[in-house]
Amino acid sequence: MKLREWMPLVGVVICVFIFNMSEFMPMGLLTDIADDFGVSESRVGFIISFYAWAVALLSLPLMLIFRNMEYKKLLILMVAMFTLFQGLSGLSNGYWMLMGTRVGVAMTHCVFWSIAAPLAVRVVPPKYEKVALSAVATGTSIAMILGLPLGRVIGLALGWRMTFVTICIVSVLALFLLLVFFPRLENPGTFTLNKLPMVLKNRVVVGVYVLLVLLVTGCYTTYSYIEPFLAQIAGFSDSLITVALTVFGIAGIGGSIIFARLSAGRRTIFMITPLAAIAVALLALRILSDSPAGVFAAVILWGGVMSIFNTVFQEEIILVTEQDSTPIAMSLFSGIYNAGIASGTLLGGFVTDTISIGNIGYVGSVFAVASLLFTIIFVLRWIRAFEAKTA
């Protein structure tokens, strides 16, 4: 492929980066936002949770509203609205204004994540589909490498509002790239509720949704409060917290590369290993919290396998659904993923306020183990049955 042929995928990946940076960024600025508004860290965490619940509840309804819009127009509309609400977030002068603008961003997030992976696959030849999926996962990882730490650096230096403004500026550049390079892609308009029963009758899809809720709840019970955890429990300085968040993302890129190069023919291994490794990493965070090297080891393991998890199960949804059902399946995937984020953030806030922030890794690991057992007992069996039926 020539460089110009890669540009539509590049545009999608940049959007993946800024949408992820926007969602995750408050997790690195919990303390600053809380201090500015005079509220607790767990109350700021509620903004993250409410954002995620908005995505979870609105993903399917909004995709139904926009189901007939040509894909390039839909993508550009979502990025333009994202840019607007992102700028308004940077102008927020109170807790509830920030909450409102974040809901606006969440609404654009709903639609974008329903179409991001399917569009990434469609703008490249079939032999590059795994590369496209890995690129989407890499965009998420880069958001954690540069986005979360960079947002934190900007927030500490210039104030947390400037972090939102910076994302607004980058999104303008992404919008220009899409306008110039992204091709017109007809939307067949098959995204209807009539496809929903077909999706929900697929046991593999439903199994992925269940393990998604379990695993993501566990991860975000911990990850949503990783900044105060590293400061209060591990005793990290501001600069060392930024380094840890950067390392998490770098490990995620490594995981994406491993998936792209080694996953072919190793479907089961690439499903089971990330779930087990995440459980170990979440446990290790608290156990090794007295050792900076131990904490970094846990962060590296967690970041690397989380990227693999995100990619392998998105691919699974695409593999086991018909093309005209994939958007609705991915819309539900995005909604359920964010329900897990919301649940995890609420649970992490409850643990922080009532027990101890030091226990968030322990609680998160329980959910990770549950997702592992569910996958081994049910999901893998349903996948084998699906393969036998469609062979």
N, C-alpha and C positions, 0 to 999 in steps of 0.2 A: 504493500500500500504506500502511496505517495503521502507526503506531509499533509497536503490539503484534504486527503481522504480521512486522515486521522483527526482533523480538527473538530468535526461534530462530536466525537467521543471525548476529546479534550474539553470541549465546552460543557458537556454533561458532568465530567469529573470535577471541573472547577465548581460547578453548582453544587455537586455533592459535598465538596469541601466547605463551601460557605454555609450551606444549610446545616451541616453537622457542627461547624464551628459555632454557629448561632445557638444551636440547641445545647451544646455541651459547655459553652463559655461561662455561663453563670456558676457552674460547679467550681471553677477556679477562682471565682471572685465573691464567693458566699460571704466571707468575713467583711470585705469592703462594702458591699451593698447593704449588708445588715447594719454596719456601723453608720452608714450615711443616712439610712432611713430610721435608725433607732429601733430596729426589731431584732429578733433572734435569728440565728443561722437557720434553724429549722423552719421559720416562717418564710425566709427567702427560698429555702428548699421547696416550699409549697408552690412557688412560682414555676419551678421546674416541673413539679408534679402536675400542676394545672395545665401547663403547656402540653405535657405528654397525654393527659386525659383528653384534651381538646383534639389532638391528633387521632387518638384511639376512637373517639366517638364520631368525628366528622369525616374521617377518611372515605368511608363508603358513600355517605350521602353526597359529599362534594363531587366525588368521581361520577356519580349518577347525574348530577347537574351538568357536568362538563363532558358527558360521554360522547357527544357528537362533534365536539370541536376538533379541528385539524390539529395534529400533535405539535407542530412547530408553534402555532398560535397559542396553544395551551401552555406549552413550556415557557414561552416568552411572557405571557400574561402572569404566570405564577412567579417568575423571577422579578418582574417589574413590581408586583404587589409586595413581594418579599423586601425589595429595596426600599419601598415606601415605609413599611412598618418598621424595618430595621432602623431607618433614620429617626422615626418617631420614638423608638426605644432609647436612642441616644439623647433625646430631648426630655426624657421623663424627669419630672420634678417631684414625684411621689410614688409610693408603693403601688397604689391602684392604677396609676397611669402606666407604670411599667408592666403591671399584670395585663392591662388591656392591650397594649401594643404587642406583648408576647403572644396573646391569643390570636391577634392578626397574623403574626408570623407563623403560628401553628397552622392556621387555615391554609396558607400557601404550602406549608410543609406536607400537609395531608395529600394534596394532589401530586406534588412533585415526586414524593417517594412511591406513589402508586405507579408512576410511569418511568422512573429513572432507570431501573435495571432492564425492563423490556425495551426501552428506547436505545439504551447502550448496546444491547444485543442486535437491534435492528439496523443500526447505522454502520455495522461492520460485516464483512463476509462471514459465512458460517464457521470457517476454520479459526476465526479470531474471537468466537463467542466467549471462550474461557478467559481470554485476555481482557475482553470488555468487562466481564463480571469481576475479575480481579482488579481492574482499574477502578471500578466503582468502590470496591472494598478498600483499595489503596487511597482513594479520595477521603474516605472516612478516617483512615489511619493518619494521613497527612494532617487532617483537621485536628487530630489529637497530638501530632508532633508539633506542628507550627501553630495551629489554631488555639488550642487551650493554653499552652505556655505563652504564645505571643500575645494572646488576649490578656493573659495575666500580667505580662510585662508592661503592656500598654496601660492596663488598668492601674497598676502600681505607680507608674511614672506620670500619667496624665489624668488619671481618674477613670473609673469603670465605664462612664458614659462614652468616652472616646473609643473604647473597644467596639461598641455597637456602631459608631460612626465609621470606623475603619472597615467593618464588614459591609456597610452600606456602599462605600466607595468601590470595594472589590466587586460587589454585585453589579454595579454599573458597568464595569469592564466585562464581566461575564455576559451581561445582557447584549453588549455590542458584539461579542464573539458569536453568540447564538444567532443574532440577526444576520450576520455576514455569512456564516459557514453552515449552519444547521439546515439540512434539506427539508423540503416539504414532505410530510408523511401522512398519508390519508388515514383517518380514523374510521374503521369500519362501522363504528356505532354499535358494536355488539356487547358493550359493557352495560348489561341490564341485570335487573334482579332475577330474570329468568335463568341466568347462569349460576346464581348463588346455590341452589340445591345441588347442581352438578358438582360444584366445588366442594361443598360440605359432605357430599356422599363419598368423596375420595378420602379413604382412611389415612393415607399417607399425609395428605395436606392437613387434615385435622390433627394428626399426631404431631406434625411439625409445629402447629399452632400451640398445642398444649405444652410441649417441651420449651417452646419460645417463651411462654408466660413464666414458666418455672425458672429457666436459666436467666432471663433478663431481669426478673424481679430480684434474684439473688445478686446478680452483678451490680445493679444500681442501688441496692440497699447499701452497698459498700462504696461504689464509685461516685455517687452523688455527694458523698461527704468525705471524699478522699483528701481534699485540701485541709480541712480542720483535723482529720485523723493524722495526717503526716505531721502537722504542726504540734498537736497536743499529745499524741501518743508516741510517735516515733521521734519527736523532738527536732524535726527538720526546720531549717531556716527558710525564709521566703525564697531565696535563690535555689536551695536544694530541692524544695517542692517543685519549682519550675523545671529543674533538671529531671526529676522523677517523672513528671507528666510528659516531658519530651521523650524520655526513654520508653515510656509506655507506647507512644505512637510509633517510634522507630521500630520497636519490636513488632508492631502491627503491620508495617510495610514488609518486614521479613516474613511474617506469616502469609501475606498475600502472595509473595514471590514463591514460597514453598507450595502453596495451593496450586498456582498456575503451572508449576513445573512437575509436581509429583502426584497430583490428585488422580490423574487418569488411571482407572482400574483399581483404585484404592478407596472406594466409596465408604465402606464400613469403617476403616481406620480413621478417615478424615471426619467422620461423624462422632465416633466415640472418644478419640484422643482429646479434642478440645474441651469436651464436657468434663472429663476426668481432670485434666490439667487446670481448668478454672477452679474446680473444687479445691484442689491442692493449693493453688495460689492464694485463694481467699482465706483459707485456714492459716497459711504461712505468714500472711501480713501481720497478724497479731502475735503469733508465736515468735516471730523473728523481729518484732518491732524494736527491740533493744540493739539490733545490729543493722546499721545502714546498708551494709553489703547484702544482708539477708532480705531486707525490704526491697532493695533494687532487684534482686534475683526473682522475688515474687512478682514484682511489677513487670519485668521482662517476660516472664512466662505467661502472665495474664494477658498482656498486650498482644503477644504473638498469636496465642491460640484464639483470642476473642475475634481477631480479624478472620481467621480460618472459619470459625463458627458462623460469622455473619455471611461469608461467601458461600459456604457449602450448603447451607439450608435455603438460601435464596435460589441457588442453582437447582436444588431438589424440587422446589415449588414449580420452577419453569419446566423441569423435566417431566413432571407427572401431571401437568395440566395442558389442555389443548390451547392453541395460540389465542383463540378468541376468549378464553376463560382466564388467561394469565393476568390481565390487568386487574380483574376483580380479586383474584387470589393474592396478588401482590398488594392490593389496597388493604385487604384484610391482614396480610403479613405486617404491613407498616402500622396499621392500627393496633394490632395485638402486641407488636414490639413495644409500642409506646405505652400501652396499658401496663406492660411489664416495667417500663421506666417509671411510670407514675406510681405503681404499687411499691416498687423498690424504694423510691424517694420518700414516700409516706412512711414505709416501714423503717427505713434508716433514720428518719426524723424521730419516730417514736422510740426507737432503741436509744438514740442519742439523748433524748430528753428524759427518759424514764429509767434507763439502765446505765449505759456508758457508751460513749462513742467508740471505745476500744473494742466493743463486741460486735460491731457491724460486719466484720469479716467472718466471724463465727456464724452469724445468722445467715449471711449471704451464702456461705458454703453449704448449708442445709438444703437450700433450694437447688444449688448446683448438683448436689448428689442425687436429689429427687429427679432432676432432669436426666441425669445419666441412667438411673435405673429405669425410668420410663422409656427411654430410647432403646435400651437393651431388651427389655421385656416386650415392648409393643411395637415401636416404630420400625425397627429392623425387620421384624416379622411381617409387618404390613407392606414394607417395601419389597420383600421377596415375593409375597403374594401378588403384588401389582405387576412385578416383572414377569412372573409366570403367566399371568392373565393376558398380558400384552405381547408376549413373545410370539 
